[in-house]
Amino acid sequence: MDQGNGGIAVIYLLIYSISSFGLAWIWGHSTISRPFREYLANEAQIIGWPGFFLDLIECPGCSGFWIGAAAGIVGLLFMDLSGILAIALPLYTAGSNVVIGKLTKIID
């Protein structure tokens, strides 16, 4: 049965959602990025933002927004992505990361 482009688009969207959540998890919760997070937290403490800045780094929705913004910029520059999709991509990524974070119990 031929699904046409719609089925493929859904698969790409699912792959994008899972991989962007994985990247946000690596950035905010893995032991791989712990030294970098600790360095950023120490630098933020110097300027007076310790808790707030670390919360932004560890929040899957917040980091998802920036991951989506980076993907939107790459899409605009190299992949012929439309402007409205480049604007919607950070919002979608933040929302999907929050939903996946709730499902995986990373977000209470």
C-alpha positions, -999 to +999 in steps of 0.1 A: +000+000+000+015+034-011+015+059+017+027+088-005+047+116+010+025+119+041+038+087+056+074+096+050+069+130+064+055+115+096+084+092+099+109+121+095+090+141+121+091+112+145+128+107+139+135+144+143+114+145+176+132+116+191+167+127+181+161+163+193+150+150+226+181+128+227+203+158+221+185+178+248+189+149+272+226+146+265+230+184+269+210+186+301+212+153+320+240+130+308+274+124+324+290+132+291+281+169+294+283+172+332+317+189+332+305+215+307+273+221+327+293+225+359+316+250+341+286+270+328+270+269+363+302+282+379+305+310+353+268+319+358+273+321+395+300+347+390+275+370+372+247+361+396+225+336+376+234+302+392+200+285+396+182+302+367+209+294+341+213+258+351+176+253+351+175+266+315+203+242+305+186+212+321+151+219+309+142+197+279+117+223+266+142+252+269+171+234+252+146+220+227+137+255+216+174+263+209+179+230+192+149+238+170+162+273+163+195+259+152+177+233+130+156+260+115+186+282+106+203+252+090+171+244+071+168+280+059+204+282+048+211+247+033+178+228+029+153+252+013+131+252+044+103+278+043+104+308+066+072+299+085+085+263+092+118+277+104+099+299+129+076+270+139+104+244+143+117+258+176+082+259+191+074+223+179+108+211+192+102+226+226+067+212+228+077+177+217+106+177+241+083+186+270+058+158+260+086+132+256+101+144+289+068+139+307+064+105+292+099+094+302+095+110+337+124+134+332+100+162+338+078+159+369 
